[in-house]
Structures are given as structure tokens and as C-alpha cells.
Amino acid sequence: MLIGEVARRSGVSPRMLRHYDALGLVRPTGRTVGGYREYSAEDVRRIFHVESLRSLGLSLKQIGRALEDPAFSPSALVGDLIRWTQDRLEREQELLERLRAIDASAPAGWRDVLHVVELMRGLDSTSAARRQRTVLVRPEGAAVPVELLAGAVLSESDPVVAGALRWALARSDGDGLATLVAGLHSDDSGVRRRAVLAIAAMPDAPGAAEVLTDALGDADPTVRRHAALALGGRGATAAVPTLVGMVVEGTNDVEAAEILGTLSRDPECAERITAALVDELAAPTADSATRIRLAQALVELSGDGPSAVLRRLARDDDRAVALVASAFVGLLEERSSEDRA
């Protein structure tokens, strides 16, 4: 077959067929009397092989090696193609997110577009100081896409910069909650921790309380603790079990005890909290330090129930626990006398 007919049958242009010939990829088996290229059936099959490999993203150089080198491993080549494709998709996804961030800022002109681009560059900087300046210092009246801030919060590992990002996000006009909720479903516990901290800093965001309540069931204890502190601070009694657990574990136990004290102003909740603390005091695994922390939490609670428990603890067999409880009983009596006065 001459080159024109091969082009019609294969869909490969005559120009590309000549290029394949020059590269040695597909050389026609014969020549006519007039010197024209003449392709055999085997040559045409090779053309289809080349086109098939091109469709997978191989370069012509890689195709030549694949067809000529008997030691060439198809599995290794496919593995490389998978990695290259993943890298390309990640780059394109990053570009897509950048374009969406620009679009979400509703730019009125190129100046606004350039501002968002500069913001993205600053947030991508390897310098933590520059990332922080980017968040805290920006032109007056310049809008910052909340999705961009929320995404930066989820990826920021420097605690100082992360704090600045949470501050900026909490004071933004938009709602980045959807992006943060997606972060709470990440397989990376670090991302989930950053997400719950950012949501905790947005107390007025619609749906934030429900999201934090769901986070109480997270597999990561740090995520659960952050959610409990935020919810408890807002008066949500669903946080009580986690807060009691924090007192037992000695993790942010002082803050947890203070929040339990605030929640105990509701008499019904006070009974529930007191009962939970008493159960932990009686647990076989509760050592002296744990029982002292539980006593410290009891002294924060409202009502008569905690006082009665502390009086019993003042006679505890563990001398350290008894001494601490005795001191707390005296403190409560002083408070009572002051209130009566």
C-alpha cells in the first residue's frame, strides 16, 4: 500500500507517517519503481501498535524503545505512566482549585485577579513568616476567598501561621465550613485536627455545632477533645463524657474541669456530671493522680452533691487524695460563708 492509502486506513496523516519513517519507528518495507514508500500488512500493524502506545501517553522515543528492546518491561512502563498521570492530575487539580478560588472572589477587574494570585503565592511560600504576613497584611478592601483560606488552614503545619489563618477565616465574610467539613473526613488525622480547630473558631457558622457533635465520635482522641472543648464552651451537654475522659487522662484537664463547672449550673446536668466523676473515682484503674484530678473537677461543680463526695474523699485510704479533698472541703466552706455574708 502506498502512503496515501495507509493514511486513509490508519487515520495517521502522511506527514506523521514520514516522521515515523525518519525516526525509524515505522519504515516501509519496500519502494515502488518511482521511489514511493510501499507499506506491507506488517508495517500497517506496526503503525497501529505505535498509535496504541501513543494513546497511553508515551513519547515517540519511549515507543521506539518498547518496540525494539526485548528486555523492556511493559509492567515497569505502565507503572511509570501511572505515576506521571497521577502527577499531571494533581497539577491540573491544583490549577482548577486556583481558578475556582479566583472565580469565587468575584473579581471586578484584573487588579482583583492579581491580588488573589499574589495571595496564593504567599500562602504557598516555604517561609512560615511570609505565609503569616500574607494572611495578616493585605490591601485595604481586598477580598480573600474563604475557600482559599479554609484550604490553607487544612494544610498548614506551622502552629503560628495556622492560628493566623483560623483568625482570618473566622472573621471573613464568607462561609468556609464546607471545605473544613471535607477536611474532617480526611484519612489524615493531622488534617482532621486542623479542621476541628478551625470550626471551633467559627461559633456563629450555621451547622458548626452539628459538625462538632459528629466529631465527638472521631477515631482520633485529639479531634474528639478539641470538639468537646468547643461544644462544652457553648453549653452543649453532649461533650460531657469526653470532658470527663479528659480529666481522667490528664489532657487539658483543668480546662475541661472548668467547662464541666459551667455546665453544672444546670441542676440536671450537675447530677449527671457528678455521677460520671464518682464512677471514675471508683474505677479499679484510677490511680492516686487520677483521683486527685477528679477531686479537682468536683470542686468546680455547682450543687450539694460534689461537696458530699469530697467529704467522703477526705476520709479516703489514700492519704494524698484525702489531704487534697480536705483542702477542697475547706475551700467550699469558705465560699459558702462568703455567699451567706
MOGI-V90442 format. One record per pair of residues at least 12 apart in sequence whose ideal C-beta (glycine too) atoms are under 8 Angstrom apart, sorted by the first residue. I is the first residue (numbers start at 0). GAP is how many residues later the second one is. Records with the same first field share a line. If there is no record, write none. Layout:
I->GAP ; GAP
This chain:
0->37 ; 38 ; 39 ; 43
1->30 ; 34 ; 35 ; 36 ; 37
2->14 ; 15 ; 25 ; 33 ; 34 ; 36
5->33 ; 37 ; 38 ; 41
8->35
9->34 ; 37 ; 38 ; 41
10->40
11->35 ; 39
16->20 ; 30
19->27 ; 30 ; 40
20->16
22->37 ; 41
23->40
24->21 ; 25 ; 35 ; 38 ; 39 ; 42
25->17 ; 20 ; 21 ; 24
26->16
27->12 ; 15
28->13 ; 14
45->21
48->18
49->13 ; 17
52->13 ; 14
55->22 ; 25
56->24 ; 27 ; 28
57->19 ; 23
61->15
96->54
97->19 ; 22
99->47
100->15 ; 19 ; 44 ; 46 ; 47 ; 50
101->14 ; 15 ; 43
103->41 ; 42 ; 43 ; 44 ; 70
104->38 ; 39 ; 40
105->37
111->30 ; 31
114->23 ; 24 ; 27
115->29 ; 32
118->15 ; 19 ; 25 ; 29
119->28
121->12
122->12 ; 25 ; 29
127->30 ; 32 ; 33
130->21 ; 25 ; 27 ; 30
131->26 ; 28 ; 29 ; 32
134->14 ; 17 ; 26 ; 29 ; 30 ; 32 ; 33
135->28 ; 32
142->30
143->24 ; 28
144->29
145->23 ; 26 ; 27 ; 28 ; 29 ; 30 ; 33
146->27 ; 29 ; 32
148->16 ; 19 ; 20 ; 23 ; 27
149->19 ; 26 ; 27 ; 29 ; 30 ; 33 ; 48
150->28
151->13
152->12 ; 13 ; 16 ; 23 ; 27 ; 30 ; 41 ; 42 ; 45
153->25 ; 26 ; 29 ; 32 ; 37 ; 40 ; 41 ; 44
154->36 ; 39
155->38
156->33
161->32 ; 35
164->33
165->31 ; 32 ; 35
166->34
168->29 ; 32 ; 33
169->28 ; 31 ; 32
174->30 ; 31
175->22
176->22 ; 25 ; 28 ; 29 ; 30 ; 31 ; 34
179->15 ; 18 ; 19 ; 31
180->14 ; 18 ; 30
182->12
183->12 ; 15 ; 27 ; 30 ; 31 ; 34 ; 39
188->30 ; 31 ; 33 ; 34
191->23 ; 26 ; 28 ; 31
192->27 ; 29 ; 30 ; 33
195->16 ; 19 ; 22 ; 27 ; 30 ; 31 ; 34
196->29
198->12 ; 13 ; 16 ; 31
199->12 ; 26 ; 27 ; 29 ; 30
202->27 ; 31
208->22 ; 25 ; 27
211->15 ; 18 ; 19 ; 24
212->14 ; 18 ; 23 ; 25
214->12
215->12 ; 15 ; 22 ; 23 ; 26
220->30
223->18
224->17 ; 21 ; 26 ; 27
226->12 ; 15
227->14 ; 15 ; 18 ; 28
228->14 ; 23 ; 26 ; 27 ; 30
231->24 ; 27 ; 28 ; 30 ; 31
232->26 ; 29
234->27 ; 28
236->26 ; 29 ; 32 ; 35
238->20
239->20 ; 23 ; 29 ; 32 ; 33 ; 36
240->35
242->13 ; 16 ; 17
243->12 ; 16 ; 29 ; 32 ; 33 ; 36 ; 53
246->13 ; 30 ; 33 ; 46 ; 47 ; 49 ; 50
247->32 ; 38 ; 42 ; 45 ; 46
249->39 ; 40 ; 43
252->40 ; 43 ; 44
253->42
255->41
256->36 ; 39 ; 40 ; 43
257->42
259->13 ; 37 ; 40 ; 41
260->36 ; 39 ; 40 ; 41
263->36 ; 37 ; 38 ; 39 ; 42
264->37
266->35 ; 36
269->31 ; 32 ; 33 ; 35 ; 36
270->32 ; 34
272->28
273->24 ; 27 ; 29 ; 31 ; 32 ; 35
276->17 ; 20 ; 21 ; 24 ; 29 ; 32
277->31
279->14
280->13 ; 28 ; 32
287->30 ; 32 ; 33
290->22 ; 25 ; 27 ; 30
291->28 ; 29 ; 32
294->15 ; 18 ; 26 ; 29 ; 30 ; 33
295->28 ; 32
297->12 ; 30
298->29 ; 32 ; 33
306->22 ; 25
309->15 ; 18 ; 19 ; 22
310->14 ; 18
312->12
313->12 ; 15
